[in-house]
Amino acid sequence: MSAAVTPSLAKPPSRTERILSVWERINRPIFYGILILWALIALAPFYFTLVFSLKPVAASYEPPLFWPSPFTLDNFRTVIQSFELFPRWLINSTIVSVTVTVLRVLFAAMAGYAFARIEFPAKNLLFSAMLISMMIPAQVTLIPKYIIIGPGLVRDLEIAGINIPTGFGLLNTLPGVMLHDLVTAFAVFMMTQFFKSLPRELEEAAMIDGLGRFGIFFRIVLPISQTHLLTLALLTFQGVWNEFLMPLVILRSPENFTLPIGLQWFQGEYYTLYSIVLAGSLFNTIPILILFFLFQRYFVQGIASTGLKDI
């Protein structure tokens, strides 16, 4: 005779366990719902810029507001054909952005490597002072930058009959726009933190083979830092391409304007043709979008791995 098997009574889940079970089922849809909502909010300005730039000026404020009806490309033709300096502004912005990007990446990499690997007097003090400078608003340094780039602090300074310039005298020139932006504290900090994460064994092996500091930097360190260098280049190009304040202060002649400064010419004193302004702004936006989508993978990798080492 077989023994009767008594089924075991399962303990009913507690209230906390039930709540956790429900949360596990709904947390993913909530998470993706928040991401989708945030994406829509972030993309809305660009979408409406595209919509209104494709609508005729006379129908800018007429419905439908969510679709370019009637559709036209006349605003883009107006931007290109009515402003003969527009191609010049594009060229100026390209020259300034590419030059500053190349030089800032090089200088920031050199300074970052020095802070990360070379011991020199007052190293920590200088690094701390550089970090503190990141907290100073750009508007505070606007006048000092203008004085240094332009006439200088002391005009007509003569020593032993020799005129000593205290400023660079680069107002209303593209080099003047480039000069103040060649090195930033954030760029140096970013490269310093990355170089601290590199294994010292690579450099020690190179030193045994007879390489000096410059050889190690240019032949070993830079080739293995491509991701971070490219990330810094993308951030720099984006910032310089869209910069408005300093070019507005430095530049005077329309032929020297960069694109963001030139776009203000599309606004009248008493009225603004928003469809034409937005069409012009797309010329300023599209290059950045193309660069970002082409190098998105490197951009995310570089940002994710920055700051892993302690200062």
Backbone as CSV, one residue per row, in Angstrom:
resi,resn,N_x,N_y,N_z,CA_x,CA_y,CA_z,C_x,C_y,C_z
1,MET,0.848,-1.184,0.000,0.000,0.000,0.000,0.890,1.242,0.000
2,SER,0.665,2.087,-0.989,1.501,3.294,-1.106,1.013,4.360,-0.162
3,ALA,2.022,5.094,0.363,1.685,6.168,1.299,1.061,7.343,0.544
4,ALA,0.088,7.946,1.158,-0.577,9.110,0.544,0.367,10.310,0.575
5,VAL,0.426,10.997,-0.555,1.280,12.163,-0.674,0.477,13.413,-0.348
6,THR,0.920,14.115,0.664,0.220,15.343,1.073,0.821,16.533,0.339
7,PRO,0.017,17.165,-0.490,0.572,18.326,-1.218,0.969,19.427,-0.255
8,SER,2.140,20.041,-0.548,2.609,21.117,0.311,1.875,22.406,-0.029
9,LEU,1.530,23.107,0.984,0.822,24.373,0.798,1.825,25.483,0.562
10,ALA,1.759,26.124,-0.638,2.674,27.225,-0.968,2.310,28.456,-0.164
11,LYS,3.350,29.112,0.324,3.122,30.324,1.106,2.698,31.451,0.180
12,PRO,1.588,32.079,0.460,1.149,33.166,-0.429,2.142,34.322,-0.393
13,PRO,2.352,34.980,-1.544,3.315,36.089,-1.585,2.853,37.250,-0.707
14,SER,3.833,37.877,-0.118,3.520,39.028,0.719,3.153,40.240,-0.153
15,ARG,2.684,41.289,0.519,2.281,42.486,-0.211,3.479,43.130,-0.898
16,THR,4.624,43.120,-0.221,5.824,43.694,-0.822,6.242,42.928,-2.064
17,GLU,6.150,41.595,-1.993,6.511,40.776,-3.153,5.563,41.010,-4.309
18,ARG,4.280,41.201,-4.005,3.321,41.484,-5.078,3.608,42.830,-5.737
19,ILE,3.944,43.818,-4.920,4.255,45.140,-5.472,5.493,45.075,-6.358
20,LEU,6.534,44.344,-5.891,7.745,44.209,-6.685,7.484,43.478,-7.993
21,SER,6.616,42.474,-7.941,6.289,41.724,-9.150,5.582,42.605,-10.169
22,VAL,4.649,43.404,-9.686,3.947,44.326,-10.589,4.918,45.349,-11.170
23,TRP,5.817,45.872,-10.331,6.781,46.877,-10.788,7.719,46.306,-11.843
24,GLU,8.142,45.047,-11.665,9.017,44.418,-12.652,8.343,44.304,-14.014
25,ARG,6.995,44.173,-14.010,6.280,44.054,-15.275,6.067,45.396,-15.972
26,ILE,6.001,46.469,-15.196,5.662,47.761,-15.802,6.843,48.723,-15.878
27,ASN,7.979,48.395,-15.198,9.069,49.383,-15.179,9.688,49.599,-16.559
28,ARG,9.794,48.527,-17.351,10.375,48.683,-18.688,9.498,49.544,-19.600
29,PRO,8.172,49.278,-19.682,7.345,50.183,-20.501,7.392,51.632,-20.023
30,ILE,7.436,51.857,-18.698,7.523,53.225,-18.191,8.855,53.864,-18.598
31,PHE,9.921,53.094,-18.481,11.248,53.608,-18.832,11.301,54.018,-20.299
32,TYR,10.827,53.130,-21.187,10.858,53.466,-22.607,9.870,54.579,-22.943
33,GLY,8.759,54.641,-22.226,7.815,55.732,-22.444,8.438,57.081,-22.115
34,ILE,9.203,57.141,-21.012,9.880,58.393,-20.649,10.931,58.752,-21.689
35,LEU,11.674,57.750,-22.175,12.681,58.017,-23.197,12.052,58.540,-24.484
36,ILE,10.937,57.938,-24.886,10.262,58.383,-26.106,9.739,59.805,-25.936
37,LEU,9.149,60.097,-24.776,8.648,61.448,-24.520,9.782,62.467,-24.557
38,TRP,10.899,62.135,-23.931,12.037,63.050,-23.919,12.607,63.232,-25.325
39,ALA,12.641,62.156,-26.106,13.135,62.258,-27.483,12.237,63.184,-28.309
40,LEU,10.927,63.073,-28.133,10.002,63.942,-28.867,10.208,65.410,-28.481
41,ILE,10.397,65.657,-27.186,10.624,67.035,-26.733,11.930,67.577,-27.302
42,ALA,12.973,66.735,-27.330,14.273,67.184,-27.834,14.254,67.417,-29.339
43,LEU,13.490,66.614,-30.064,13.466,66.728,-31.524,12.466,67.758,-32.025
44,ALA,11.549,68.194,-31.168,10.507,69.130,-31.602,11.069,70.421,-32.189
45,PRO,12.075,71.085,-31.557,12.592,72.327,-32.165,13.144,72.125,-33.572
46,PHE,13.901,71.047,-33.774,14.449,70.799,-35.112,13.334,70.494,-36.105
47,TYR,12.324,69.740,-35.678,11.219,69.389,-36.576,10.465,70.640,-37.022
48,PHE,10.134,71.518,-36.077,9.388,72.721,-36.434,10.261,73.693,-37.239
49,THR,11.568,73.690,-36.992,12.461,74.472,-37.844,12.382,73.999,-39.288
50,LEU,12.399,72.689,-39.477,12.300,72.128,-40.826,10.947,72.436,-41.460
51,VAL,9.869,72.303,-40.668,8.518,72.546,-41.193,8.359,73.984,-41.654
52,PHE,8.715,74.947,-40.797,8.490,76.356,-41.137,9.455,76.851,-42.208
53,SER,10.617,76.222,-42.332,11.534,76.625,-43.401,11.039,76.165,-44.763
54,LEU,10.143,75.190,-44.795,9.591,74.672,-46.048,8.228,75.263,-46.378
55,LYS,7.793,76.261,-45.598,6.515,76.938,-45.865,6.781,78.316,-46.455
56,PRO,5.915,78.808,-47.330,6.091,80.163,-47.869,6.035,81.206,-46.762
57,VAL,6.710,82.323,-46.982,6.735,83.381,-45.985,5.328,83.870,-45.679
58,ALA,4.489,83.988,-46.706,3.125,84.492,-46.510,2.261,83.540,-45.695
59,ALA,2.631,82.247,-45.673,1.821,81.254,-44.952,2.506,80.750,-43.694
60,SER,3.452,81.518,-43.168,4.227,81.055,-42.019,3.348,80.799,-40.803
61,TYR,2.368,81.656,-40.582,1.561,81.566,-39.363,0.201,80.918,-39.607
62,GLU,0.013,80.368,-40.798,-1.266,79.756,-41.125,-1.188,78.249,-40.914
63,PRO,-2.315,77.610,-40.519,-2.324,76.149,-40.384,-2.196,75.501,-41.759
64,PRO,-1.723,74.246,-41.795,-1.332,73.401,-40.650,0.043,73.771,-40.106
65,LEU,0.198,73.644,-38.798,1.451,73.984,-38.150,2.407,72.805,-38.047
66,PHE,1.890,71.585,-38.248,2.717,70.395,-38.070,3.165,69.796,-39.395
67,TRP,2.868,70.478,-40.494,3.242,69.940,-41.791,3.447,71.098,-42.763
68,PRO,4.483,71.067,-43.594,4.742,72.180,-44.512,3.774,72.195,-45.695
69,SER,2.642,72.807,-45.498,1.647,72.910,-46.552,1.205,74.370,-46.678
70,PRO,1.380,74.979,-47.843,1.995,74.453,-49.079,3.504,74.315,-48.953
71,PHE,4.047,73.340,-49.662,5.477,73.029,-49.615,6.236,73.887,-50.626
72,THR,7.392,74.424,-50.212,8.209,75.229,-51.108,9.665,75.210,-50.669
73,LEU,10.545,75.387,-51.638,11.986,75.519,-51.369,12.473,76.940,-51.619
74,ASP,11.536,77.867,-51.783,11.905,79.245,-52.096,12.728,79.890,-50.992
75,ASN,12.495,79.511,-49.743,13.252,80.125,-48.643,14.738,79.809,-48.747
76,PHE,15.055,78.594,-49.146,16.462,78.227,-49.296,17.077,78.952,-50.496
77,ARG,16.308,79.108,-51.574,16.809,79.872,-52.719,17.053,81.326,-52.332
78,THR,16.153,81.878,-51.510,16.313,83.268,-51.070,17.591,83.433,-50.259
79,VAL,17.852,82.476,-49.370,19.054,82.557,-48.537,20.307,82.519,-49.395
80,ILE,20.336,81.643,-50.387,21.543,81.465,-51.193,21.708,82.579,-52.218
81,GLN,20.606,83.013,-52.840,20.699,83.948,-53.950,20.654,85.414,-53.519
82,SER,19.897,85.719,-52.456,19.706,87.121,-52.080,20.855,87.671,-51.257
83,PHE,21.645,86.811,-50.658,22.760,87.266,-49.825,24.056,86.771,-50.455
84,GLU,24.708,87.646,-51.180,25.903,87.246,-51.915,27.057,86.875,-51.003
85,LEU,27.002,87.320,-49.740,28.068,86.987,-48.804,27.829,85.650,-48.099
86,PHE,26.694,85.012,-48.345,26.387,83.762,-47.638,27.443,82.687,-47.870
87,PRO,27.890,82.431,-49.121,28.978,81.439,-49.288,30.249,81.836,-48.543
88,ARG,30.521,83.147,-48.470,31.713,83.606,-47.739,31.568,83.296,-46.257
89,TRP,30.379,83.475,-45.703,30.162,83.156,-44.290,30.366,81.669,-44.017
90,LEU,29.906,80.839,-44.940,30.121,79.397,-44.790,31.608,79.059,-44.802
91,ILE,32.342,79.678,-45.709,33.786,79.424,-45.793,34.488,79.909,-44.529
92,ASN,34.113,81.102,-44.044,34.725,81.626,-42.821,34.479,80.698,-41.639
93,SER,33.248,80.240,-41.488,32.936,79.321,-40.385,33.720,78.028,-40.498
94,THR,33.879,77.527,-41.718,34.632,76.289,-41.921,36.102,76.485,-41.569
95,ILE,36.684,77.598,-42.027,38.098,77.869,-41.733,38.323,77.975,-40.232
96,VAL,37.488,78.763,-39.554,37.645,78.955,-38.108,37.449,77.647,-37.362
97,SER,36.397,76.904,-37.694,36.066,75.676,-36.955,37.136,74.607,-37.144
98,VAL,37.594,74.403,-38.374,38.592,73.356,-38.631,39.926,73.723,-37.987
99,THR,40.345,74.991,-38.123,41.625,75.406,-37.547,41.628,75.279,-36.034
100,VAL,40.580,75.785,-35.384,40.503,75.709,-33.927,40.415,74.254,-33.471
101,THR,39.673,73.436,-34.188,39.533,72.026,-33.806,40.882,71.314,-33.827
102,VAL,41.643,71.484,-34.903,42.937,70.802,-35.016,43.901,71.283,-33.935
103,LEU,43.999,72.596,-33.758,44.960,73.130,-32.789,44.537,72.837,-31.350
104,ARG,43.243,72.914,-31.055,42.816,72.632,-29.683,43.052,71.177,-29.326
105,VAL,42.755,70.259,-30.234,42.995,68.844,-29.955,44.478,68.599,-29.708
106,LEU,45.339,69.206,-30.522,46.785,69.015,-30.348,47.264,69.610,-29.026
107,PHE,46.912,70.844,-28.749,47.385,71.501,-27.525,46.803,70.846,-26.276
108,ALA,45.526,70.478,-26.315,44.906,69.834,-25.155,45.537,68.470,-24.893
109,ALA,45.856,67.751,-25.960,46.508,66.448,-25.785,47.897,66.614,-25.179
110,MET,48.642,67.600,-25.635,49.981,67.831,-25.099,49.915,68.259,-23.633
111,ALA,49.007,69.187,-23.312,48.876,69.623,-21.919,48.358,68.504,-21.036
112,GLY,47.386,67.740,-21.530,46.850,66.625,-20.752,47.896,65.568,-20.460
113,TYR,48.746,65.286,-21.446,49.811,64.308,-21.219,50.813,64.822,-20.188
114,ALA,51.110,66.120,-20.243,52.037,66.692,-19.265,51.479,66.589,-17.855
115,PHE,50.207,66.916,-17.671,49.592,66.825,-16.349,49.484,65.374,-15.872
116,ALA,49.296,64.446,-16.792,49.090,63.053,-16.400,50.384,62.303,-16.145
117,ARG,51.480,62.680,-16.824,52.669,61.841,-16.782,53.943,62.548,-16.330
118,ILE,54.020,63.856,-16.442,55.269,64.558,-16.167,55.161,65.296,-14.838
119,GLU,56.183,65.168,-14.021,56.235,65.897,-12.757,56.983,67.206,-12.954
120,PHE,56.377,68.292,-12.552,57.001,69.608,-12.655,56.500,70.475,-11.506
121,PRO,57.198,71.550,-11.162,56.815,72.375,-10.010,55.409,72.957,-10.159
122,ALA,54.670,72.971,-9.031,53.318,73.561,-8.954,52.338,72.876,-9.898
123,LYS,52.580,71.606,-10.173,51.700,70.877,-11.088,50.268,70.817,-10.561
124,ASN,50.105,70.386,-9.308,48.762,70.268,-8.742,48.087,71.625,-8.600
125,LEU,48.876,72.655,-8.271,48.308,73.992,-8.145,47.793,74.487,-9.489
126,LEU,48.573,74.286,-10.540,48.153,74.719,-11.870,46.921,73.944,-12.337
127,PHE,46.895,72.656,-12.040,45.741,71.849,-12.456,44.485,72.287,-11.713
128,SER,44.611,72.570,-10.432,43.464,73.046,-9.657,42.996,74.413,-10.155
129,ALA,43.943,75.285,-10.467,43.570,76.603,-10.994,42.848,76.464,-12.330
130,MET,43.281,75.518,-13.141,42.608,75.295,-14.407,41.180,74.816,-14.205
131,LEU,40.978,73.916,-13.238,39.628,73.434,-12.952,38.744,74.557,-12.418
132,ILE,39.316,75.418,-11.588,38.539,76.550,-11.059,38.109,77.475,-12.189
133,SER,38.962,77.628,-13.200,38.611,78.508,-14.318,37.391,78.014,-15.082
134,MET,37.083,76.711,-14.987,35.901,76.182,-15.649,34.617,76.702,-15.019
135,MET,34.689,77.182,-13.783,33.502,77.686,-13.092,33.222,79.157,-13.393
136,ILE,34.132,79.818,-14.101,33.956,81.238,-14.408,33.089,81.368,-15.657
137,PRO,31.980,82.088,-15.600,31.138,82.262,-16.794,31.895,82.959,-17.917
138,ALA,31.568,82.602,-19.140,32.256,83.182,-20.300,32.042,84.685,-20.382
139,GLN,30.892,85.165,-19.896,30.613,86.602,-19.975,31.572,87.412,-19.111
140,VAL,32.100,86.806,-18.047,33.014,87.516,-17.154,34.343,87.808,-17.854
141,THR,34.775,86.904,-18.703,36.065,87.053,-19.385,35.939,87.726,-20.747
142,LEU,34.764,88.191,-21.077,34.544,88.769,-22.402,35.415,90.011,-22.637
143,ILE,35.394,90.951,-21.699,36.163,92.184,-21.857,37.669,91.913,-21.810
144,PRO,38.185,91.110,-20.855,39.630,90.809,-20.897,40.078,90.170,-22.207
145,LYS,39.275,89.258,-22.742,39.629,88.645,-24.029,39.657,89.691,-25.139
146,TYR,38.681,90.576,-25.134,38.633,91.625,-26.146,39.881,92.507,-26.081
147,ILE,40.290,92.855,-24.854,41.468,93.710,-24.690,42.730,93.003,-25.168
148,ILE,42.866,91.724,-24.839,44.062,90.980,-25.240,44.100,90.778,-26.749
149,ILE,42.975,90.428,-27.333,42.934,90.207,-28.782,43.098,91.518,-29.543
150,GLY,42.583,92.613,-28.973,42.590,93.891,-29.661,43.730,94.804,-29.269
151,PRO,43.409,95.955,-28.671,44.437,96.991,-28.468,45.416,96.703,-27.349
152,GLY,45.080,95.816,-26.412,45.968,95.556,-25.292,45.618,96.409,-24.089
153,LEU,46.168,96.064,-22.949,45.854,96.769,-21.704,46.465,98.161,-21.677
154,VAL,47.677,98.298,-22.200,48.367,99.596,-22.233,48.664,99.937,-23.681
155,ARG,48.158,101.066,-24.116,48.387,101.489,-25.496,49.627,102.390,-25.581
156,ASP,50.281,102.328,-26.727,51.451,103.170,-27.001,52.519,103.031,-25.914
157,LEU,52.769,101.784,-25.497,53.809,101.532,-24.504,55.170,101.523,-25.197
158,GLU,56.070,102.352,-24.723,57.412,102.435,-25.299,58.460,102.182,-24.225
159,ILE,59.423,101.356,-24.556,60.555,101.083,-23.679,61.819,101.267,-24.499
160,ALA,62.654,102.224,-24.074,63.896,102.556,-24.779,63.625,102.912,-26.237
161,GLY,62.524,103.649,-26.459,62.178,104.082,-27.802,61.556,103.024,-28.675
162,ILE,61.301,101.832,-28.116,60.711,100.735,-28.885,59.247,100.584,-28.473
163,ASN,58.348,100.573,-29.431,56.923,100.402,-29.163,56.636,98.938,-28.836
164,ILE,56.131,98.692,-27.631,55.854,97.333,-27.160,54.351,97.102,-27.201
165,PRO,53.858,96.233,-28.077,52.419,95.956,-28.100,52.019,95.091,-26.913
166,THR,50.897,95.443,-26.287,50.366,94.635,-25.180,49.140,93.831,-25.605
167,GLY,48.736,93.981,-26.839,47.636,93.194,-27.386,48.025,92.662,-28.752
168,PHE,47.232,91.730,-29.273,47.575,91.104,-30.550,47.127,91.930,-31.746
169,GLY,46.217,92.892,-31.549,45.756,93.721,-32.665,45.051,92.938,-33.754
170,LEU,44.212,91.994,-33.339,43.557,91.115,-34.309,42.051,91.329,-34.385
171,LEU,41.587,92.516,-34.011,40.157,92.794,-34.132,39.738,92.774,-35.599
172,ASN,38.518,92.302,-35.827,37.937,92.234,-37.175,38.738,91.316,-38.094
173,THR,39.318,90.259,-37.531,40.031,89.265,-38.332,39.631,87.878,-37.868
174,LEU,39.737,86.900,-38.751,39.438,85.520,-38.379,40.445,84.959,-37.373
175,PRO,41.760,85.271,-37.484,42.674,84.817,-36.424,42.291,85.328,-35.046
176,GLY,41.694,86.515,-34.962,41.233,87.011,-33.672,40.121,86.163,-33.096
177,VAL,39.248,85.656,-33.964,38.179,84.762,-33.506,38.762,83.431,-33.052
178,MET,39.812,82.966,-33.714,40.408,81.676,-33.382,41.221,81.728,-32.087
179,LEU,41.881,82.848,-31.838,42.903,82.915,-30.796,42.366,82.557,-29.420
180,HIS,41.230,83.122,-29.036,40.744,82.930,-27.667,40.237,81.518,-27.435
181,ASP,40.062,80.739,-28.500,39.426,79.427,-28.386,40.400,78.277,-28.580
182,LEU,41.694,78.547,-28.674,42.636,77.493,-29.029,42.769,76.439,-27.934
183,VAL,42.659,76.841,-26.669,42.777,75.895,-25.561,41.674,76.198,-24.553
184,THR,41.021,75.161,-24.062,40.015,75.316,-23.016,40.333,74.377,-21.862
185,ALA,39.886,74.755,-20.673,40.155,73.935,-19.490,39.475,72.576,-19.601
186,PHE,38.270,72.540,-20.147,37.571,71.256,-20.276,38.344,70.296,-21.178
187,ALA,38.882,70.798,-22.282,39.624,69.929,-23.192,40.856,69.354,-22.516
188,VAL,41.592,70.176,-21.780,42.778,69.698,-21.070,42.386,68.689,-19.994
189,PHE,41.336,68.981,-19.251,40.874,68.066,-18.213,40.465,66.720,-18.808
190,MET,39.742,66.753,-19.910,39.284,65.524,-20.551,40.461,64.649,-20.971
191,MET,41.462,65.237,-21.605,42.599,64.458,-22.052,43.468,64.016,-20.879
192,THR,43.565,64.835,-19.839,44.332,64.435,-18.653,43.745,63.183,-18.030
193,GLN,42.434,63.169,-17.857,41.786,62.012,-17.240,41.958,60.758,-18.086
194,PHE,41.946,60.909,-19.402,42.145,59.728,-20.247,43.580,59.220,-20.163
195,PHE,44.554,60.130,-20.227,45.952,59.697,-20.203,46.324,59.048,-18.876
196,LYS,45.646,59.434,-17.789,45.900,58.784,-16.507,45.491,57.318,-16.520
197,SER,44.556,56.958,-17.397,44.087,55.572,-17.449,44.953,54.683,-18.327
198,LEU,45.892,55.262,-19.077,46.753,54.453,-19.934,47.799,53.712,-19.098
199,PRO,48.107,52.485,-19.438,49.132,51.744,-18.687,50.519,52.341,-18.905
200,ARG,51.249,52.536,-17.835,52.597,53.099,-17.936,53.585,52.131,-18.592
201,GLU,53.242,50.846,-18.620,54.161,49.876,-19.203,54.468,50.173,-20.663
202,LEU,53.484,50.736,-21.395,53.716,51.068,-22.796,54.824,52.111,-22.925
203,GLU,54.766,53.117,-22.080,55.766,54.189,-22.144,57.122,53.691,-21.648
204,GLU,57.113,52.873,-20.619,58.374,52.357,-20.105,59.075,51.487,-21.138
205,ALA,58.286,50.686,-21.862,58.882,49.859,-22.921,59.453,50.730,-24.034
206,ALA,58.736,51.814,-24.366,59.230,52.720,-25.411,60.504,53.426,-24.966
207,MET,60.597,53.779,-23.672,61.808,54.424,-23.157,62.996,53.477,-23.223
208,ILE,62.750,52.200,-22.936,63.829,51.211,-23.024,64.344,51.114,-24.461
209,ASP,63.418,51.287,-25.430,63.816,51.231,-26.845,64.468,52.521,-27.314
210,GLY,64.559,53.509,-26.440,65.280,54.723,-26.784,64.429,55.915,-27.168
211,LEU,63.102,55.822,-27.056,62.256,56.961,-27.397,62.251,57.987,-26.273
212,GLY,62.237,59.272,-26.629,62.082,60.330,-25.649,60.622,60.666,-25.446
213,ARG,60.364,61.752,-24.694,58.985,62.124,-24.394,58.199,62.453,-25.663
214,PHE,58.814,63.213,-26.565,58.106,63.585,-27.786,57.836,62.355,-28.651
215,GLY,58.792,61.474,-28.736,58.583,60.265,-29.514,57.490,59.393,-28.929
216,ILE,57.487,59.251,-27.602,56.442,58.463,-26.946,55.067,59.088,-27.193
217,PHE,55.007,60.423,-27.096,53.722,61.104,-27.233,53.172,60.958,-28.649
218,PHE,54.010,61.219,-29.652,53.510,61.241,-31.019,53.429,59.850,-31.653
219,ARG,54.264,58.907,-31.196,54.304,57.598,-31.841,53.593,56.513,-31.048
220,ILE,53.373,56.724,-29.748,52.717,55.708,-28.924,51.379,56.210,-28.387
221,VAL,51.395,57.351,-27.719,50.206,57.825,-26.999,49.111,58.282,-27.958
222,LEU,49.439,59.155,-28.898,48.406,59.668,-29.807,47.734,58.575,-30.641
223,PRO,48.466,57.620,-31.212,47.771,56.591,-32.009,46.777,55.759,-31.215
224,ILE,47.008,55.534,-29.911,46.064,54.734,-29.133,44.999,55.607,-28.465
225,SER,44.992,56.900,-28.774,44.012,57.827,-28.181,43.030,58.340,-29.215
226,GLN,42.865,57.635,-30.306,42.062,58.144,-31.402,40.618,58.394,-31.000
227,THR,40.042,57.515,-30.188,38.640,57.682,-29.807,38.421,58.970,-29.041
228,HIS,39.278,59.247,-28.061,39.117,60.452,-27.263,39.479,61.703,-28.046
229,LEU,40.474,61.608,-28.902,40.816,62.751,-29.737,39.669,63.097,-30.681
230,LEU,39.039,62.078,-31.242,37.912,62.312,-32.133,36.718,62.880,-31.376
231,THR,36.482,62.391,-30.160,35.395,62.937,-29.344,35.621,64.403,-29.040
232,LEU,36.835,64.748,-28.628,37.151,66.148,-28.362,37.033,66.988,-29.633
233,ALA,37.434,66.438,-30.768,37.320,67.173,-32.027,35.859,67.458,-32.360
234,LEU,34.979,66.477,-32.155,33.559,66.684,-32.436,32.964,67.754,-31.522
235,LEU,33.277,67.680,-30.231,32.777,68.682,-29.292,33.295,70.074,-29.641
236,THR,34.575,70.144,-30.007,35.163,71.434,-30.347,34.542,72.008,-31.614
237,PHE,34.429,71.192,-32.640,33.874,71.673,-33.901,32.448,72.167,-33.708
238,GLN,31.663,71.428,-32.941,30.282,71.840,-32.691,30.229,73.183,-31.973
239,GLY,31.049,73.334,-30.929,31.024,74.571,-30.168,31.491,75.766,-30.969
240,VAL,32.572,75.606,-31.733,33.118,76.720,-32.506,32.200,77.057,-33.678
241,TRP,31.645,76.065,-34.315,30.752,76.302,-35.457,29.526,77.116,-35.037
242,ASN,29.012,76.860,-33.833,27.809,77.551,-33.366,28.096,78.798,-32.536
243,GLU,29.369,79.137,-32.329,29.699,80.252,-31.441,29.193,81.580,-32.015
244,PHE,28.605,82.377,-31.147,28.005,83.634,-31.574,28.602,84.844,-30.857
245,LEU,28.844,84.734,-29.543,29.165,85.915,-28.739,30.507,86.537,-29.122
246,MET,31.595,85.762,-29.075,32.912,86.333,-29.360,33.050,86.811,-30.804
247,PRO,32.591,86.069,-31.813,32.632,86.636,-33.168,31.841,87.936,-33.290
248,LEU,30.731,88.031,-32.556,29.953,89.270,-32.597,30.744,90.440,-32.033
249,VAL,31.551,90.194,-31.007,32.336,91.251,-30.377,33.560,91.610,-31.222
250,ILE,34.186,90.621,-31.844,35.465,90.842,-32.527,35.295,91.325,-33.957
251,LEU,34.326,90.766,-34.670,34.202,91.040,-36.095,33.370,92.290,-36.364
252,ARG,33.756,93.037,-37.412,33.063,94.261,-37.793,32.598,94.228,-39.247
253,SER,33.439,93.755,-40.134,33.132,93.778,-41.562,32.265,92.576,-41.939
254,PRO,31.207,92.790,-42.722,30.337,91.661,-43.115,31.076,90.543,-43.838
255,GLU,32.108,90.877,-44.605,32.828,89.822,-45.326,33.623,88.922,-44.399
256,ASN,33.833,89.334,-43.162,34.562,88.507,-42.196,33.623,87.741,-41.262
257,PHE,32.334,87.920,-41.406,31.386,87.275,-40.497,31.459,85.759,-40.624
258,THR,31.224,85.090,-39.510,30.955,83.658,-39.546,29.453,83.459,-39.737
259,LEU,29.051,82.221,-39.977,27.657,81.964,-40.336,26.662,82.380,-39.240
260,PRO,26.884,82.044,-37.949,25.913,82.478,-36.933,25.741,83.990,-36.876
261,ILE,26.812,84.762,-37.108,26.696,86.219,-37.113,25.973,86.688,-38.369
262,GLY,26.272,86.067,-39.503,25.621,86.456,-40.739,24.126,86.205,-40.734
263,LEU,23.684,85.169,-40.006,22.260,84.851,-39.988,21.419,85.955,-39.377
264,GLN,21.998,86.806,-38.545,21.212,87.881,-37.946,20.813,88.932,-38.985
265,TRP,21.454,88.935,-40.147,21.076,89.867,-41.202,19.716,89.530,-41.797
266,PHE,19.240,88.301,-41.537,17.929,87.933,-42.048,16.800,88.526,-41.212
267,GLN,17.141,89.197,-40.124,16.138,89.795,-39.258,16.103,91.306,-39.479
268,GLY,14.924,91.822,-39.742,14.763,93.249,-39.917,14.637,93.963,-38.583
269,GLU,14.623,95.301,-38.643,14.527,96.089,-37.412,13.139,95.997,-36.793
270,TYR,12.120,95.935,-37.634,10.747,95.938,-37.131,9.994,94.653,-37.434
271,TYR,10.620,93.743,-38.136,9.950,92.502,-38.471,11.010,91.421,-38.672
272,THR,10.568,90.169,-38.650,11.462,89.036,-38.883,10.766,88.043,-39.787
273,LEU,11.402,87.692,-40.873,10.879,86.677,-41.780,11.351,85.311,-41.279
274,TYR,10.552,84.714,-40.406,10.996,83.524,-39.693,11.257,82.347,-40.621
275,SER,10.498,82.223,-41.684,10.731,81.093,-42.592,12.119,81.176,-43.221
276,ILE,12.551,82.387,-43.589,13.874,82.558,-44.178,14.958,82.399,-43.121
277,VAL,14.701,82.936,-41.908,15.680,82.784,-40.819,15.895,81.309,-40.491
278,LEU,14.804,80.542,-40.416,14.919,79.123,-40.084,15.569,78.340,-41.218
279,ALA,15.309,78.739,-42.463,15.987,78.080,-43.586,17.489,78.326,-43.514
280,GLY,17.872,79.563,-43.175,19.298,79.842,-43.024,19.914,79.085,-41.860
281,SER,19.159,78.925,-40.769,19.701,78.226,-39.603,19.939,76.750,-39.887
282,LEU,19.197,76.182,-40.825,19.427,74.773,-41.163,20.795,74.568,-41.794
283,PHE,21.274,75.563,-42.539,22.630,75.466,-43.071,23.657,75.410,-41.950
284,ASN,23.305,75.990,-40.811,24.203,75.977,-39.654,24.089,74.682,-38.852
285,THR,22.956,73.996,-38.988,22.679,72.810,-38.176,23.077,71.517,-38.866
286,ILE,22.853,71.445,-40.165,23.040,70.187,-40.889,24.467,69.642,-40.791
287,PRO,25.528,70.464,-40.941,26.882,69.888,-40.813,27.133,69.223,-39.464
288,ILE,26.611,69.812,-38.387,26.798,69.216,-37.066,26.074,67.876,-36.972
289,LEU,24.867,67.800,-37.503,24.113,66.541,-37.468,24.820,65.453,-38.265
290,ILE,25.339,65.823,-39.419,26.043,64.832,-40.246,27.264,64.287,-39.504
291,LEU,28.049,65.178,-38.921,29.235,64.746,-38.187,28.871,63.862,-37.005
292,PHE,27.806,64.234,-36.288,27.426,63.457,-35.106,26.998,62.049,-35.491
293,PHE,26.172,61.918,-36.519,25.693,60.586,-36.890,26.797,59.742,-37.522
294,LEU,27.765,60.377,-38.164,28.875,59.617,-38.729,29.797,59.063,-37.651
295,PHE,29.990,59.831,-36.573,30.962,59.450,-35.540,30.289,59.247,-34.182
296,GLN,29.018,58.873,-34.190,28.277,58.736,-32.941,28.907,57.694,-32.018
297,ARG,29.358,56.585,-32.593,29.923,55.505,-31.772,31.156,55.985,-31.005
298,TYR,32.041,56.713,-31.679,33.242,57.217,-31.029,32.896,58.283,-29.987
299,PHE,31.896,59.085,-30.295,31.476,60.132,-29.370,30.991,59.524,-28.051
300,VAL,30.143,58.510,-28.122,29.608,57.878,-26.914,30.712,57.176,-26.134
301,GLN,31.611,56.468,-26.838,32.710,55.778,-26.166,33.620,56.762,-25.447
302,GLY,33.938,57.862,-26.095,34.833,58.834,-25.482,34.244,59.475,-24.250
303,ILE,32.961,59.853,-24.304,32.315,60.474,-23.153,32.171,59.478,-22.009
304,ALA,31.834,58.222,-22.336,31.609,57.221,-21.296,32.867,56.884,-20.514
305,SER,34.016,56.952,-21.167,35.260,56.564,-20.504,36.055,57.751,-19.959
306,THR,35.529,58.978,-20.068,36.210,60.143,-19.530,35.938,60.256,-18.045
307,GLY,36.972,60.540,-17.274,36.791,60.769,-15.845,36.794,59.506,-15.015
308,LEU,37.298,58.381,-15.550,37.322,57.142,-14.779,38.418,57.140,-13.730
309,LYS,39.438,57.952,-13.936,40.535,58.018,-12.969,40.352,59.215,-12.067
310,ASP,40.832,59.068,-10.822,40.751,60.190,-9.902,41.701,61.294,-10.322
311,ILE,41.339,62.531,-9.958,42.187,63.670,-10.285,43.477,63.572,-9.500
